[in-house]
């Protein structure tokens, strides 16, 4: 019998603790790395619904997932919210990164 993968362990963690924002965020990042855009977007949306606080990076990742899923207007909204969140927490570099992604949508 094989060892459970990191992804399996994170899915199990979310199943056990669905209201833990860290578990959702970690699973979303692992799904993102695996190129599972839909699953990553779902976990990021669940993370954001938990009102985790400093969410600029999560909104950037959500925008990237939505863009890759062809949901350009939804990606635009995530990027706009991400810029606002990054600036609210004084993450000027992150805001600039997200602004770049937002501007690239119009190219």
N, CA, C and O atoms as CSV, one atom per row, in Angstrom:
chain,resi,resn,atom,element,x,y,z
A,1,UNK,N,N,0.850,-1.180,0.000
A,1,UNK,CA,C,0.000,0.000,0.000
A,1,UNK,C,C,0.896,1.244,0.000
A,1,UNK,O,O,1.860,1.311,0.762
A,2,UNK,N,N,0.587,2.215,-0.839
A,2,UNK,CA,C,1.440,3.395,-0.958
A,2,UNK,C,C,1.081,4.445,0.092
A,2,UNK,O,O,-0.027,4.488,0.627
A,3,UNK,N,N,2.063,5.274,0.350
A,3,UNK,CA,C,1.885,6.392,1.283
A,3,UNK,C,C,0.920,7.410,0.687
A,3,UNK,O,O,0.931,7.623,-0.526
A,4,UNK,N,N,0.080,8.047,1.517
A,4,UNK,CA,C,-0.771,9.114,0.988
A,4,UNK,C,C,0.104,10.283,0.508
A,4,UNK,O,O,1.118,10.608,1.127
A,5,UNK,N,N,-0.295,10.889,-0.571
A,5,UNK,CA,C,0.453,12.027,-1.105
A,5,UNK,C,C,0.213,13.260,-0.238
A,5,UNK,O,O,-0.685,13.287,0.604
A,6,UNK,N,N,1.027,14.260,-0.462
A,6,UNK,CA,C,0.848,15.539,0.250
A,6,UNK,C,C,-0.542,16.093,-0.033
A,6,UNK,O,O,-1.204,16.619,0.862
A,7,UNK,N,N,-0.977,15.973,-1.274
A,7,UNK,CA,C,-2.299,16.446,-1.664
A,7,UNK,C,C,-3.388,15.683,-0.913
A,7,UNK,O,O,-4.348,16.284,-0.433
A,8,UNK,N,N,-3.243,14.367,-0.810
A,8,UNK,CA,C,-4.218,13.559,-0.069
A,8,UNK,C,C,-4.254,13.968,1.402
A,8,UNK,O,O,-5.325,14.069,2.000
A,9,UNK,N,N,-3.087,14.199,1.974
A,9,UNK,CA,C,-3.025,14.602,3.392
A,9,UNK,C,C,-3.699,15.949,3.607
A,9,UNK,O,O,-4.404,16.141,4.598
A,10,UNK,N,N,-3.487,16.881,2.686
A,10,UNK,CA,C,-4.115,18.197,2.819
A,10,UNK,C,C,-5.625,18.123,2.621
A,10,UNK,O,O,-6.377,18.819,3.303
A,11,UNK,N,N,-6.067,17.285,1.693
A,11,UNK,CA,C,-7.516,17.095,1.515
A,11,UNK,C,C,-8.145,16.528,2.783
A,11,UNK,O,O,-9.233,16.936,3.190
A,12,UNK,N,N,-7.448,15.588,3.396
A,12,UNK,CA,C,-7.938,14.997,4.640
A,12,UNK,C,C,-7.981,16.051,5.751
A,12,UNK,O,O,-8.925,16.077,6.542
A,13,UNK,N,N,-6.987,16.899,5.813
A,13,UNK,CA,C,-6.946,17.955,6.813
A,13,UNK,C,C,-8.136,18.905,6.640
A,13,UNK,O,O,-8.770,19.291,7.622
A,14,UNK,N,N,-8.437,19.278,5.400
A,14,UNK,CA,C,-9.585,20.154,5.136
A,14,UNK,C,C,-10.890,19.451,5.491
A,14,UNK,O,O,-11.809,20.070,6.027
A,15,UNK,N,N,-10.966,18.168,5.193
A,15,UNK,CA,C,-12.165,17.413,5.533
A,15,UNK,C,C,-12.385,17.392,7.048
A,15,UNK,O,O,-13.514,17.518,7.524
A,16,UNK,N,N,-11.293,17.233,7.795
A,16,UNK,CA,C,-11.387,17.205,9.267
A,16,UNK,C,C,-11.642,18.583,9.860
A,16,UNK,O,O,-12.325,18.710,10.877
A,17,UNK,N,N,-11.085,19.629,9.215
A,17,UNK,CA,C,-11.173,20.992,9.763
A,17,UNK,C,C,-11.575,21.972,8.664
A,17,UNK,O,O,-10.762,22.809,8.272
A,18,UNK,N,N,-12.794,21.895,8.161
A,18,UNK,CA,C,-13.198,22.731,7.031
A,18,UNK,C,C,-13.206,24.233,7.310
A,18,UNK,O,O,-13.194,25.031,6.373
A,19,UNK,N,N,-13.225,24.625,8.568
A,19,UNK,CA,C,-13.240,26.056,8.913
A,19,UNK,C,C,-11.846,26.589,9.248
A,19,UNK,O,O,-11.706,27.731,9.688
A,20,UNK,N,N,-10.832,25.777,9.044
A,20,UNK,CA,C,-9.453,26.215,9.289
A,20,UNK,C,C,-8.922,26.887,8.023
A,20,UNK,O,O,-8.668,26.209,7.027
A,21,UNK,N,N,-8.751,28.216,8.049
A,21,UNK,CA,C,-8.306,28.902,6.830
A,21,UNK,C,C,-6.936,28.439,6.352
A,21,UNK,O,O,-6.689,28.394,5.147
A,22,UNK,N,N,-6.041,28.093,7.276
A,22,UNK,CA,C,-4.703,27.638,6.865
A,22,UNK,C,C,-4.776,26.344,6.071
A,22,UNK,O,O,-4.070,26.183,5.076
A,23,UNK,N,N,-5.621,25.426,6.503
A,23,UNK,CA,C,-5.765,24.155,5.787
A,23,UNK,C,C,-6.258,24.409,4.372
A,23,UNK,O,O,-5.755,23.816,3.418
A,24,UNK,N,N,-7.245,25.294,4.235
A,24,UNK,CA,C,-7.776,25.637,2.903
A,24,UNK,C,C,-6.683,26.266,2.038
A,24,UNK,O,O,-6.532,25.924,0.865
A,25,UNK,N,N,-5.928,27.183,2.628
A,25,UNK,CA,C,-4.894,27.899,1.877
A,25,UNK,C,C,-3.781,26.945,1.432
A,25,UNK,O,O,-3.320,27.009,0.293
A,26,UNK,N,N,-3.361,26.073,2.325
A,26,UNK,CA,C,-2.305,25.112,1.975
A,26,UNK,C,C,-2.772,24.156,0.872
A,26,UNK,O,O,-2.016,23.858,-0.053
A,27,UNK,N,N,-4.015,23.679,0.972
A,27,UNK,CA,C,-4.548,22.799,-0.061
A,27,UNK,C,C,-4.649,23.549,-1.384
A,27,UNK,O,O,-4.309,23.003,-2.433
A,28,UNK,N,N,-5.110,24.788,-1.343
A,28,UNK,CA,C,-5.211,25.587,-2.569
A,28,UNK,C,C,-3.843,25.739,-3.227
A,28,UNK,O,O,-3.722,25.615,-4.445
A,29,UNK,N,N,-2.827,26.004,-2.435
A,29,UNK,CA,C,-1.481,26.167,-2.998
A,29,UNK,C,C,-0.966,24.872,-3.616
A,29,UNK,O,O,-0.316,24.893,-4.661
A,30,UNK,N,N,-1.253,23.765,-2.981
A,30,UNK,CA,C,-0.807,22.474,-3.519
A,30,UNK,C,C,-1.540,22.152,-4.822
A,30,UNK,O,O,-0.936,21.660,-5.775
A,31,UNK,N,N,-2.835,22.429,-4.856
A,31,UNK,CA,C,-3.608,22.227,-6.083
A,31,UNK,C,C,-3.117,23.149,-7.192
A,31,UNK,O,O,-3.046,22.750,-8.354
A,32,UNK,N,N,-2.779,24.386,-6.828
A,32,UNK,CA,C,-2.251,25.345,-7.804
A,32,UNK,C,C,-0.959,24.807,-8.410
A,32,UNK,O,O,-0.778,24.832,-9.627
A,33,UNK,N,N,-0.062,24.318,-7.551
A,33,UNK,CA,C,1.206,23.752,-8.033
A,33,UNK,C,C,0.976,22.563,-8.970
A,33,UNK,O,O,1.760,22.326,-9.890
A,34,UNK,N,N,-0.094,21.826,-8.728
A,34,UNK,CA,C,-0.412,20.659,-9.554
A,34,UNK,C,C,-1.153,21.044,-10.836
A,34,UNK,O,O,-1.445,20.191,-11.674
A,35,UNK,N,N,-1.454,22.342,-10.981
A,35,UNK,CA,C,-2.175,22.795,-12.172
A,35,UNK,C,C,-3.653,22.454,-12.147
A,35,UNK,O,O,-4.309,22.449,-13.189
A,36,UNK,N,N,-4.179,22.170,-10.970
A,36,UNK,CA,C,-5.609,21.876,-10.822
A,36,UNK,C,C,-6.336,23.177,-10.510
A,36,UNK,O,O,-6.695,23.452,-9.366
A,37,UNK,N,N,-6.545,23.981,-11.573
A,37,UNK,CA,C,-7.050,25.353,-11.412
A,37,UNK,C,C,-8.422,25.398,-10.767
A,37,UNK,O,O,-8.668,26.231,-9.895
A,38,UNK,N,N,-9.311,24.522,-11.179
A,38,UNK,CA,C,-10.666,24.539,-10.644
A,38,UNK,C,C,-10.672,24.221,-9.145
A,38,UNK,O,O,-11.319,24.914,-8.360
A,39,UNK,N,N,-9.959,23.187,-8.764
A,39,UNK,CA,C,-9.876,22.817,-7.347
A,39,UNK,C,C,-9.196,23.893,-6.517
A,39,UNK,O,O,-9.619,24.186,-5.398
A,40,UNK,N,N,-8.141,24.480,-7.067
A,40,UNK,CA,C,-7.440,25.553,-6.357
A,40,UNK,C,C,-8.359,26.748,-6.172
A,40,UNK,O,O,-8.413,27.334,-5.090
A,41,UNK,N,N,-9.089,27.116,-7.237
A,41,UNK,CA,C,-10.019,28.249,-7.138
A,41,UNK,C,C,-11.088,27.981,-6.087
A,41,UNK,O,O,-11.438,28.866,-5.305
A,42,UNK,N,N,-11.599,26.763,-6.073
A,42,UNK,CA,C,-12.626,26.394,-5.085
A,42,UNK,C,C,-12.096,26.551,-3.661
A,42,UNK,O,O,-12.781,27.105,-2.801
A,43,UNK,N,N,-10.889,26.070,-3.409
A,43,UNK,CA,C,-10.314,26.180,-2.066
A,43,UNK,C,C,-9.985,27.628,-1.706
A,43,UNK,O,O,-10.140,28.028,-0.552
A,44,UNK,N,N,-9.534,28.413,-2.680
A,44,UNK,CA,C,-9.247,29.825,-2.414
A,44,UNK,C,C,-10.526,30.586,-2.090
A,44,UNK,O,O,-10.537,31.433,-1.197
A,45,UNK,N,N,-11.596,30.290,-2.808
A,45,UNK,CA,C,-12.875,30.934,-2.512
A,45,UNK,C,C,-13.367,30.556,-1.115
A,45,UNK,O,O,-13.907,31.397,-0.396
A,46,UNK,N,N,-13.180,29.294,-0.733
A,46,UNK,CA,C,-13.559,28.861,0.615
A,46,UNK,C,C,-12.699,29.567,1.659
A,46,UNK,O,O,-13.199,29.986,2.703
A,47,UNK,N,N,-11.416,29.695,1.374
A,47,UNK,CA,C,-10.501,30.413,2.271
A,47,UNK,C,C,-10.955,31.859,2.448
A,47,UNK,O,O,-11.023,32.363,3.569
A,48,UNK,N,N,-11.264,32.516,1.343
A,48,UNK,CA,C,-11.686,33.916,1.394
A,48,UNK,C,C,-13.008,34.073,2.148
A,48,UNK,O,O,-13.211,35.070,2.842
A,49,UNK,N,N,-13.900,33.100,2.016
A,49,UNK,CA,C,-15.184,33.140,2.722
A,49,UNK,C,C,-15.002,33.058,4.233
A,49,UNK,O,O,-15.874,33.483,4.991
A,50,UNK,N,N,-13.876,32.514,4.668
A,50,UNK,CA,C,-13.590,32.413,6.104
A,50,UNK,C,C,-13.049,33.717,6.672
A,50,UNK,O,O,-12.730,33.798,7.858
A,51,UNK,N,N,-12.945,34.746,5.817
A,51,UNK,CA,C,-12.487,36.072,6.221
A,51,UNK,C,C,-11.187,35.995,7.005
A,51,UNK,O,O,-11.115,36.377,8.173
A,52,UNK,N,N,-10.172,35.493,6.334
A,52,UNK,CA,C,-8.891,35.212,6.971
A,52,UNK,C,C,-8.054,36.463,7.271
A,52,UNK,O,O,-7.059,36.356,7.988
A,53,UNK,N,N,-8.410,37.624,6.760
A,53,UNK,CA,C,-7.644,38.836,7.062
A,53,UNK,C,C,-6.838,39.322,5.883
A,53,UNK,O,O,-7.389,39.901,4.947
A,54,UNK,N,N,-5.552,39.096,5.917
A,54,UNK,CA,C,-4.617,39.567,4.889
A,54,UNK,C,C,-4.699,38.613,3.691
A,54,UNK,O,O,-4.033,37.578,3.664
A,55,UNK,N,N,-5.521,38.975,2.707
A,55,UNK,CA,C,-5.873,38.026,1.644
A,55,UNK,C,C,-5.344,38.416,0.263
A,55,UNK,O,O,-5.755,37.823,-0.734
A,56,UNK,N,N,-4.457,39.383,0.181
A,56,UNK,CA,C,-3.958,39.829,-1.117
A,56,UNK,C,C,-3.346,38.721,-1.946
A,56,UNK,O,O,-3.646,38.604,-3.135
A,57,UNK,N,N,-2.497,37.906,-1.348
A,57,UNK,CA,C,-1.845,36.821,-2.083
A,57,UNK,C,C,-2.860,35.774,-2.536
A,57,UNK,O,O,-2.740,35.223,-3.630
A,58,UNK,N,N,-3.860,35.500,-1.696
A,58,UNK,CA,C,-4.892,34.536,-2.076
A,58,UNK,C,C,-5.703,35.051,-3.256
A,58,UNK,O,O,-6.057,34.281,-4.149
A,59,UNK,N,N,-5.995,36.335,-3.266
A,59,UNK,CA,C,-6.748,36.909,-4.378
A,59,UNK,C,C,-5.921,36.915,-5.658
A,59,UNK,O,O,-6.466,36.737,-6.747
A,60,UNK,N,N,-4.621,37.118,-5.540
A,60,UNK,CA,C,-3.747,37.022,-6.718
A,60,UNK,C,C,-3.809,35.604,-7.285
A,60,UNK,O,O,-3.986,35.429,-8.491
A,61,UNK,N,N,-3.666,34.604,-6.437
A,61,UNK,CA,C,-3.713,33.209,-6.882
A,61,UNK,C,C,-5.077,32.860,-7.462
A,61,UNK,O,O,-5.168,32.157,-8.469
A,62,UNK,N,N,-6.143,33.356,-6.822
A,62,UNK,CA,C,-7.483,33.101,-7.340
A,62,UNK,C,C,-7.621,33.706,-8.732
A,62,UNK,O,O,-8.165,33.068,-9.633
A,63,UNK,N,N,-7.137,34.925,-8.913
A,63,UNK,CA,C,-7.191,35.553,-10.229
A,63,UNK,C,C,-6.460,34.737,-11.279
A,63,UNK,O,O,-6.948,34.584,-12.399
A,64,UNK,N,N,-5.296,34.215,-10.928
A,64,UNK,CA,C,-4.534,33.387,-11.864
A,64,UNK,C,C,-5.308,32.126,-12.235
A,64,UNK,O,O,-5.351,31.740,-13.403
A,65,UNK,N,N,-5.920,31.483,-11.239
A,65,UNK,CA,C,-6.721,30.281,-11.510
A,65,UNK,C,C,-7.886,30.609,-12.437
A,65,UNK,O,O,-8.120,29.911,-13.423
A,66,UNK,N,N,-8.608,31.666,-12.114
A,66,UNK,CA,C,-9.782,32.034,-12.902
A,66,UNK,C,C,-9.387,32.395,-14.328
A,66,UNK,O,O,-10.083,32.055,-15.285
A,67,UNK,N,N,-8.274,33.082,-14.452
A,67,UNK,CA,C,-7.783,33.432,-15.787
A,67,UNK,C,C,-7.494,32.169,-16.586
A,67,UNK,O,O,-7.859,32.081,-17.758
A,68,UNK,N,N,-6.849,31.201,-15.973
A,68,UNK,CA,C,-6.502,29.949,-16.657
A,68,UNK,C,C,-7.739,29.115,-16.974
A,68,UNK,O,O,-7.713,28.271,-17.869
A,69,UNK,N,N,-8.808,29.354,-16.245
A,69,UNK,CA,C,-10.073,28.667,-16.519
A,69,UNK,C,C,-10.910,29.411,-17.559
A,69,UNK,O,O,-12.013,28.982,-17.901
A,70,UNK,N,N,-10.377,30.533,-18.061
A,70,UNK,CA,C,-11.092,31.312,-19.071
A,70,UNK,C,C,-12.145,32.241,-18.500
A,70,UNK,O,O,-12.954,32.791,-19.247
A,71,UNK,N,N,-12.149,32.424,-17.203
A,71,UNK,CA,C,-13.129,33.297,-16.529
A,71,UNK,C,C,-12.490,34.664,-16.305
A,71,UNK,O,O,-12.173,35.043,-15.178
A,72,UNK,N,N,-12.310,35.391,-17.398
A,72,UNK,CA,C,-11.526,36.627,-17.393
A,72,UNK,C,C,-12.156,37.708,-16.515
A,72,UNK,O,O,-11.447,38.371,-15.758
A,73,UNK,N,N,-13.461,37.896,-16.601
A,73,UNK,CA,C,-14.099,38.944,-15.791
A,73,UNK,C,C,-14.015,38.621,-14.297
A,73,UNK,O,O,-13.812,39.516,-13.477
A,74,UNK,N,N,-14.169,37.364,-13.951
A,74,UNK,CA,C,-14.022,36.959,-12.551
A,74,UNK,C,C,-12.583,37.161,-12.102
A,74,UNK,O,O,-12.342,37.578,-10.969
A,75,UNK,N,N,-11.623,36.871,-12.978
A,75,UNK,CA,C,-10.208,37.099,-12.663
A,75,UNK,C,C,-9.961,38.578,-12.425
A,75,UNK,O,O,-9.262,38.960,-11.486
A,76,UNK,N,N,-10.542,39.410,-13.285
A,76,UNK,CA,C,-10.395,40.861,-13.135
A,76,UNK,C,C,-10.883,41.307,-11.749
A,76,UNK,O,O,-10.222,42.095,-11.072
A,77,UNK,N,N,-12.027,40.800,-11.347
A,77,UNK,CA,C,-12.567,41.143,-10.027
A,77,UNK,C,C,-11.651,40.695,-8.900
A,77,UNK,O,O,-11.447,41.430,-7.934
A,78,UNK,N,N,-11.097,39.493,-9.016
A,78,UNK,CA,C,-10.188,38.989,-7.981
A,78,UNK,C,C,-8.931,39.856,-7.920
A,78,UNK,O,O,-8.454,40.187,-6.835
A,79,UNK,N,N,-8.397,40.222,-9.085
A,79,UNK,CA,C,-7.205,41.069,-9.110
A,79,UNK,C,C,-7.494,42.434,-8.483
A,79,UNK,O,O,-6.690,42.940,-7.700
A,80,UNK,N,N,-8.631,43.027,-8.823
A,80,UNK,CA,C,-8.980,44.342,-8.260
A,80,UNK,C,C,-9.098,44.267,-6.741
A,80,UNK,O,O,-8.591,45.134,-6.028
A,81,UNK,N,N,-9.767,43.229,-6.253
A,81,UNK,CA,C,-9.886,43.046,-4.802
A,81,UNK,C,C,-8.519,42.767,-4.180
A,81,UNK,O,O,-8.238,43.201,-3.063
A,82,UNK,N,N,-7.671,42.037,-4.913
A,82,UNK,CA,C,-6.325,41.738,-4.424
A,82,UNK,C,C,-5.477,42.985,-4.268
A,82,UNK,O,O,-4.743,43.125,-3.289
A,83,UNK,N,N,-5.574,43.890,-5.226
A,83,UNK,CA,C,-4.827,45.153,-5.133
A,83,UNK,C,C,-5.283,45.929,-3.906
A,83,UNK,O,O,-4.458,46.421,-3.136
A,84,UNK,N,N,-6.590,46.038,-3.725
A,84,UNK,CA,C,-7.130,46.749,-2.557
A,84,UNK,C,C,-6.648,46.117,-1.256
A,84,UNK,O,O,-6.235,46.824,-0.337
A,85,UNK,N,N,-6.699,44.796,-1.175
A,85,UNK,CA,C,-6.283,44.094,0.048
A,85,UNK,C,C,-4.791,44.284,0.297
A,85,UNK,O,O,-4.373,44.510,1.433
A,86,UNK,N,N,-3.992,44.193,-0.757
A,86,UNK,CA,C,-2.541,44.354,-0.598
A,86,UNK,C,C,-2.212,45.759,-0.101
A,86,UNK,O,O,-1.392,45.926,0.802
A,87,UNK,N,N,-2.841,46.750,-0.683
A,87,UNK,CA,C,-2.575,48.132,-0.260
A,87,UNK,C,C,-3.055,48.373,1.169
A,87,UNK,O,O,-2.402,49.080,1.937
A,88,UNK,N,N,-4.186,47.789,1.520
A,88,UNK,CA,C,-4.728,47.949,2.879
A,88,UNK,C,C,-3.744,47.419,3.925
A,88,UNK,O,O,-3.700,47.921,5.048
A,89,UNK,N,N,-2.955,46.402,3.554
A,89,UNK,CA,C,-1.986,45.811,4.479
A,89,UNK,C,C,-0.554,46.264,4.182
A,89,UNK,O,O,0.413,45.667,4.654
A,90,UNK,N,N,-0.443,47.335,3.386
A,90,UNK,CA,C,0.856,47.953,3.082
A,90,UNK,C,C,1.819,47.020,2.347
A,90,UNK,O,O,3.031,47.075,2.560
A,91,UNK,N,N,1.272,46.165,1.481
A,91,UNK,CA,C,2.081,45.269,0.648
A,91,UNK,C,C,2.167,45.865,-0.759
A,91,UNK,O,O,1.555,45.367,-1.704
A,92,UNK,N,N,2.942,46.942,-0.868
A,92,UNK,CA,C,3.009,47.671,-2.134
A,92,UNK,C,C,3.569,46.809,-3.270
A,92,UNK,O,O,3.107,46.913,-4.407
A,93,UNK,N,N,4.545,45.972,-2.979
A,93,UNK,CA,C,5.121,45.104,-4.004
A,93,UNK,C,C,4.097,44.115,-4.539
A,93,UNK,O,O,4.015,43.897,-5.748
A,94,UNK,N,N,3.322,43.521,-3.652
A,94,UNK,CA,C,2.273,42.587,-4.061
A,94,UNK,C,C,1.221,43.318,-4.890
A,94,UNK,O,O,0.758,42.803,-5.908
A,95,UNK,N,N,0.846,44.516,-4.452
A,95,UNK,CA,C,-0.135,45.297,-5.217
A,95,UNK,C,C,0.378,45.562,-6.628
A,95,UNK,O,O,-0.388,45.493,-7.589
A,96,UNK,N,N,1.659,45.862,-6.756
A,96,UNK,CA,C,2.243,46.108,-8.076
A,96,UNK,C,C,2.217,44.844,-8.936
A,96,UNK,O,O,1.929,44.913,-10.130
A,97,UNK,N,N,2.515,43.701,-8.339
A,97,UNK,CA,C,2.461,42.425,-9.077
A,97,UNK,C,C,1.052,42.165,-9.597
A,97,UNK,O,O,0.866,41.784,-10.753
A,98,UNK,N,N,0.069,42.371,-8.739
A,98,UNK,CA,C,-1.319,42.109,-9.135
A,98,UNK,C,C,-1.765,43.122,-10.190
A,98,UNK,O,O,-2.471,42.767,-11.134
A,99,UNK,N,N,-1.360,44.363,-10.035
A,99,UNK,CA,C,-1.698,45.392,-11.031
A,99,UNK,C,C,-1.143,44.995,-12.401
A,99,UNK,O,O,-1.813,45.175,-13.418
A,100,UNK,N,N,0.067,44.460,-12.430
A,100,UNK,CA,C,0.670,43.986,-13.676
A,100,UNK,C,C,-0.202,42.887,-14.313
A,100,UNK,O,O,-0.451,42.909,-15.518
A,101,UNK,N,N,-0.659,41.935,-13.499
A,101,UNK,CA,C,-1.514,40.861,-14.001
A,101,UNK,C,C,-2.848,41.412,-14.527
A,101,UNK,O,O,-3.359,40.963,-15.553
A,102,UNK,N,N,-3.393,42.384,-13.806
A,102,UNK,CA,C,-4.643,43.002,-14.226
A,102,UNK,C,C,-4.465,43.709,-15.566
A,102,UNK,O,O,-5.302,43.570,-16.459
A,103,UNK,N,N,-3.399,44.451,-15.707
A,103,UNK,CA,C,-3.141,45.172,-16.961
A,103,UNK,C,C,-2.906,44.198,-18.112
A,103,UNK,O,O,-3.269,44.489,-19.252
A,104,UNK,N,N,-2.307,43.057,-17.828
A,104,UNK,CA,C,-2.049,42.062,-18.872
A,104,UNK,C,C,-3.345,41.450,-19.412
A,104,UNK,O,O,-3.375,40.950,-20.537
A,105,UNK,N,N,-4.407,41.491,-18.615
A,105,UNK,CA,C,-5.698,40.979,-19.093
A,105,UNK,C,C,-6.206,41.777,-20.296
A,105,UNK,O,O,-6.923,41.248,-21.145
A,106,UNK,N,N,-5.827,43.051,-20.358
A,106,UNK,CA,C,-6.313,43.929,-21.414
A,106,UNK,C,C,-5.457,43.857,-22.675
A,106,UNK,O,O,-5.814,44.443,-23.697
A,107,UNK,N,N,-4.344,43.152,-22.615
A,107,UNK,CA,C,-3.463,43.044,-23.794
A,107,UNK,C,C,-3.978,42.069,-24.812
A,107,UNK,O,O,-3.349,41.871,-25.851
